[in-house]
Amino acid sequence: MFKKIEKGLLITLVIVLVVGFLTMPAQECPGDALAARIETVSLINSKRFGVPGEVASQFGDRGQFFYNNEKTGAWYSKYGILNSLIYVPALTLEKYITGKLEFSNPSRIIVLNIHNLVLSLFFAGFLYSTARLFVTSQLTSAIFTVAVIYTTFCWNHLRVNNFEIHQTLFMTGATYYAIRVMRSIRVNDNLRSTRLTMLLTVLFLVALILSKSVYVLILPLFAIAVAWPMISKYCHSDKNQSKIFRKFILWFFIPLSVGFLILLLVNDLRFGSPLNNGYTQWVREREPFSGDFLHGFWGFLFNTQFGIFTCFPVLLIALFYWREFIARFGVECALILAVSAVILITYSFYIRWSGPWCYGPRYLLPVLPLLALPFLLTIENLIKSPFNFNKGISLAGIVTLLGISLYMQVMVNSMPFFVWWNLREGLFANANRLEVNEYLDGLPFGLINADLKAFKNGKKFPPLEALRNELTEDQYTRFGELLRGMSVSNYYWFR
């Protein structure tokens, strides 16, 4: 990033720090990352990877969270090894403060919140810095970064102690440094200045594949993006060709190959085969990418609960400026669009494309901030152009859209992470009334949470009222008590 911290970057980081601190969650989110942290605890305490079988067997079906290596009998978190390693600093801090480290600790949320705050600051810094590669205005970059984080479901995943915050940071960092390499080669004949930047690109890419092996699919795209400017600029002489080839091999290809070999070695040690990523032992995911492509693809675009435009409305505004953005930054756009297309197409085939028990299309989150970059031109035009009727209408529309989305993010974040899922798959799972299903599937998470908050304050909750005639008075009262119990605050400082 910048050698000297800019005022715009500093303001952005202060906003993220203050908002992140004030809205820290009160609950540790159960699920995937909890399994990875159990392996982290075992690593810190025993100095070796793996989880005791009696602990792993308590978490769901075989292979659901922990993989049982049939060759050695050992149990491991099925998720990428970096997902366990990244929690080492936070959990080491916990052990230092408390004097011991257990698999479960109610007060762990404190160190997890610190962990997320630190990563949120890094992510915001890289997102701001990426924006500055496309616009000269610090104000534009700051507005863009704050809007992307707080008017989208990105905010929720910066709070949730899960993997998406890591992957989104790694993707943003890799793209930022890759673009810097591409531009440096185009304007600078001194290739020495690109060596460190190439290496940093590789480090972020390796972090991506060690957190989730599916990102191996995008490695060739980054390799082409870095190599092509070199080839096109210096291919006119044999001497330069040799020089470029050596630089690319030494500072990009070899480090990336080493990272890939580490992934294969880790898979072999943990899961019994270099090509086993740990996801195929669970019966429900034996063929994870055998789903209905059209169902997943259409869902990612237009599903009310998991569609990108519902959960990431900045993309709607960005759509109007993609043509201009491509005209001005065609090479960079080629990388961003190619990477995003691979991720979108791959996860459209995934049998659990929506990423159950989460908020929003979490599998796409790492690329969505990058796809929102044309929004920079929207902000820039609104700031620079003289005020007139059309500008007033545009500004009012943008503020209204993002204001509504900000309100929904506040509603989502103010309640426990799994409220909607506990309604859809729990309390109202057996409700066969059309009104109930249409309500739960047709309204975004945030509006449902708003209705729950209103119910807690004395108003009626639509699904419960739809079942009113089918419930006894005791059942109706019990349902109401359960609903109020679900709508507790999920802010650490505001209970």
N, C-alpha and C positions, 0 to 999 in steps of 0.2 A: 504494500500500500504506500501511502505517502511518507516520505522521509520526515517531513514536518507536518504535524497534525493541523489540518485546516479548521477554520472556525465552523464551517458547515458540518464537517465530520464530528467535531467535538460536540456541537449542539445535538446532533443525531444520537451520539453515544450517550449523552446525558439523559435525553428523553427515554431511550431504551432502558437505561439503568434505573431511572426513577420509576417508570411505569412497570418495569419488570419486578422491581422490589416491592412496590405497593400492591401488585396483583399476584404475588406468589401464591401458588395453590396450597391448600391446607392438607391435601391428600396425596399420597403416593399412588400413582396410577398402576394398577395391577396389569398383568399380561406379559407380552413378549420381553420387554426390557427387564422386568422383574426376574425372569429366568436368567438373563445375561448377568444381572447383578449378583445373583446367587453364585454363579461361577466366579465372579470377581471376589466375593467374600471367601470362597474356598481357595482361590489363588493366593490371596493375601495371608490367610491363616496357615495354609499347608505348603505354600511356595510351589504349587504345581496345579496344572489345569485339570478340570474335571469336577464332578459333583458327586457326593456320596449317593449310592443307589437308593438308599432309604429316603433321601430327600427328593431326588428326581422323580421317583415313582409316585409321589404325592401330587404331582402337577399334571393333571389331565391324562390323556391316553399316551401310550408309548410313541414317542416321536413328535408329540404335539408341541412340547417345549424343549424337551431334552432328547438327544440322540443316544441310543445304546449301541456302542461299538461292539459288533458281534465277535470280532476277533479277540478283543481284550476284555470285554465285559464292562468296560468303563462307560460312564455317562458324561455327556458334554452338552452344554447349551448348543442348540442347533443353529444359532445365529452366528453371523460372522465374528471372528475372533476379536476384531477391534471393538465390537460392541461390549465385550467384557473388559478389555484393556482400558477403554476410555474412562471407565468408572473407578479405576485404581486410585487416582489422586483424591477424589471425593470420599471414597470409603476408607482410604488410609487416614484422611483427616478425621473421619468419624472415630476410627480406632484410637487415634492419638488423643482425641478429646475425651472419649468415654472409657478408654483403657481396655476395651474389648470390641470384638466385631462378630455379630451374630447374623444368621441368615435373614432374620426379620427384626426390625427395630422401629417402633412407632415414631421416634424422633428423627429417623433418617431423612425425612422430608426436608429438613433444614439444609443438610449438605447437598442433597439433590437439587434444591432450589439455587444454591450457590453455583453448582455445576452448570445448571441451565442458564443462569444469569451471565456467567463468563462466556459460554458458547453463543448466547444471544448477542453479546457485544461484538464478538468476532464476526458473526454472521452479518450483523448490521454494518460493521466496518467494511467488510468485503462487498456487500451489496451497494453501499454508498460509493465505494471506490470503483466498482464496475460501472455504475451510472456515470461517474466522472470521466470514463473513457469515451462517452458518447456526447456529453454536454459540457460546456465550460462553466456553467453556473453552479455554485455551491448550493444556493437556495433550491434550485430545481432538483438536485440530487438528494438533498435532505428531505424535501417534500415527498419525492418518489419513495425513498426508503421507508419513511414513517407510514405512508399510505399502504405500501405493500405489506408491511408487518401488521398494522392495526386495523385495516379495513378488510382483511381476509382471514381465512382459517389458519394462516401462518402463525398468527398470534397464539392460538390455542396450542399449536405444536411446539412453540417456544416455551410454553408452560408445562406441557405434558412431559414427564420424564421418560420419554421413549426415544426410538432411534431416528425419527425423522429430522430432528434438530441437527444431528450429526451429519446425516447424508446431505441435507440442504446446504450446510456450511461447506462440506467437501466439494459439492458440485459447483457452488458459487466461486469458491477459491480456485478450483481447477480451470474454470472458464475465464476468470479474471486474468490469471497468469498466462493462459494460452493466447488470449487476445493481445496481451502485452508482447508476447513473443512474436506473433504474426505482424504486429505493427512495427516493432523494433526492426525486424528484418527488412520491411518495406522502406523504411526511412533511414536506416543506419547501416553502413557498410562494415562496421566493427562488430563482428559476430561474438566477440568476447563478452559484450554486455548482455547477451541473451542466455549465456550458459546457466547462470543462477536461476533465471526466470523459467527456463526449460525444466530445470531440476525441481523447482517448486511446483510446477504444473504436474510433474510425475508424482511427487509426494502426495498431492491431493487426490490424484487418480488412484494411487495405490491404497490410500485411506478409503476411498469409495469401494473398491473391490474387496477389501478386507472387512468392510462393514456389511456388504451384500454382494455376493458374487455375480448377480445378474448384470452388474455394471461393467463386467468384462465386455459386454456387447458394444459399449461406446468407446472402448480404447482405440480401435482402428480409426474412428472419426477424429479423435484428438490427434492421433499420429499424423493423419493426412493433413489436418489443419495446420500443424506445426511444420511439417516437411514441405508442403506445397509452396509456400512463399519462398523458401530457400531454393527449391528446384527452379522455380520460374524466374528468379532474379539472378541466380549465379550459374545457370547451366550453359552459359556462352563460352566457357573455357574449361579444358580438362583439369587445370590446376584448381579452379574454383569448385568444380564438381567434387574433386577429391577432398577438398577442404570442408565443404558443406557436409559431405557424407560422413566424415570423421566426427564433426561436431554433433550431428544428429545422433549418430550411433553412441557416442560417448556420454552425452548429456541428456538424452531422451530415451533412446531405444534400450540401451543396456540397463539403466535404472528401472525402466518400466518392466523389462523382462525379468529382472530380479524380483520385483514386486509380484509379478504373476507366478513365478516359481515358488515364492513364499506362500502364496495362496494355495497352490497345489500341494505343497508339503504339509501345510496346516490341515488341509482337508484329509490328506492321507493319514496323518497322525490321529486326528479326532474322529473321522468318519470311516476310515478303513480303505479309502480310495481317493486318489487325486481328483477325480471327476465327480465325487459325491459331495454335494453342497449341504447335506444335512436335512434337506426339506422333504425327502421322499419316504421316510420311515413311517410317518403318520398316514394312516389308511385314507384319510380324506384328502391327502395331497400327494398321492402316489404319482399322479400325472398332473402336476400343478398348472401347466400351460396347455391344457386340453379343453378350455372353456369355449363358449360361444363368442367369437370375435365381435360380431355386430352388437350383441347384447352389452358387452363390456365397453365397446367404443362409443355406442350411443349413450350409455349410462354415464361415462366420463364427461360427455358433452352436455347432456340435458337432464340428467336425473336431479330431482329436487334436492335430495339429501346429499348426493355425492358428485354432482356435476360441477365442473370447474367454473362455470359462469355464475352459479349460485354461491359457491364458496369462495371464489376469487374474482369478484366483479371488476377489478381493475383490468382484467383481460378484455372485457367488453369495450372499455374505452380505448385500450391499446389497439384493438382491431382496426380502428379508423385511421391509424397512422402506420400500419405495417408496410404499406406500399412505399411511403416516403422513407421509412426507416431502412427498408431493403435498398432503395435507390442510393442512400447515403452510406450505408454500412453493409454492402452486399456480402463481403467475405465473412465478417463476423456473424451475420444473420445465417449464412449457410451452416456454420458450425452449430449455432443455437437451435435452428430448426431441425437439422439432421439428428442431433442428440435427442431433442424432444420427441421427434417422430418415432425413433427407435424405442424410447421408453413408453410412449403412448401405445404403440402397436403391440409391444411385448406384453404389457399388462392388460391390454384388452383381451388377450387370450387367457389370462389368468382366471382360474375357476373361482377365485374369491377376489375379483377385481376391485370391489369397493373397499377392501381392507376392513373387514368386520371389527366391531367394537372400537371404533375411532370416530373422529369427526372429520368429514370431508374426504376427498380423494387423496389420501396420504401417500400413495405410491407415486403420484405425479408431483407432489410438493417440491422435490428438489429442482425441477425444471420450470415451475410456474413463475417464480420471480424473474427468471431470464426471459420468458415469453412476454412478460409485462414491460420489458424495457422500452417499447415504443410509446408507452405512457409518458416517458420523459419529454417527447415532442409535444404532447398535449399540454403539459405543465409549462413548457418553455413558451409555447404560443400564447397561452393565457397570460403569462407574465409580461411578455414583450409587446403584444399587439395592443393597439389603442382600444379603449372601451367603446363598444357599440351594442346595438340591440342583440345581434347574433352572438356576440361574446357573452352578454348577460344571460341569454338563454342556455348557452353551452355550460357556463359556469354554474348556473342554478341546477341544471340536470346532473352534472358531475357531483356537485356537493350533496344533492339529494340522494343519489345512488350510493355514494360512499358513506354518507351519514346513516342511511338505513342499514348498510352492511356493518358499520361500526357498532351500531346499536345491537345488532344480532350477535356480534362477537362478544360484546359485554354480557349479553344474556347467556350465551353458551359458557363463557368462562366463569360466570358467577355461581354455577352449580356443579355438582360432581360430574366427572368425565363421562360416565356411562348412563346418564339420565335417559336419553332417548332409547338406548338399547334395553334398559331395564323396563321401559314402557312397552316397547315393540315386542321384545322377546320374553318379557316377564309378566308384568301386571296385566297387559291386554293381549297376551299371546293367543289366548283361546277365544277372544272376542270375534265373532263371525259377522258382526254388524258392518255394513258397507261404510257407514258414516265414520266409524272408528278407524278403519283401515285407510280410508281416503284422507282423514285428518293426519294420521301419523306418517303416512307416506307422501302426502301432498304438500305439507308445510315444512319449511326449513327448520333445522334444529333450534335456531335462535328464537323464532316466533313461538315454538312449542314451549321452550323454556320461559318465555315471557308470560304465556298463559298459565304455566305452573306457578310462577311468582305471583300472578294476579289471584290465582286460586288460594294461595297461602294467605293472601290479604283479604279473603272473603268472597271473591268472585267464583263463578262456576267454571269447571273444566270440561270442555266439549265432549271428549270421549266418555267421561264418567256420566255425563248427562244423557248421552246416547244410550247407555245401558241402564238408565234409572229404572225403567219399568221391569227389567229382568232381574233386578237385585232386591233382596230383602233389605229391610231397614238396617239390620246389623251388617250385612255385606256392604251396603252403601257407605256406612260409617267407617268400616274397616278399610275400604278402598281409599276413602278420604284421608285416613290416618297414614296409610302407606305413601300416598302422594305427597303429603306434607313432609314425611320423613325423607323423601327423595330430594326435596327442594331446599336442602340445607346449603349454607354458603360454602363455596370452595375457595375462599380467599383466606390466606394465612393470618392476615392482620385484621380482617373484618369478619367475624363469625356471627 
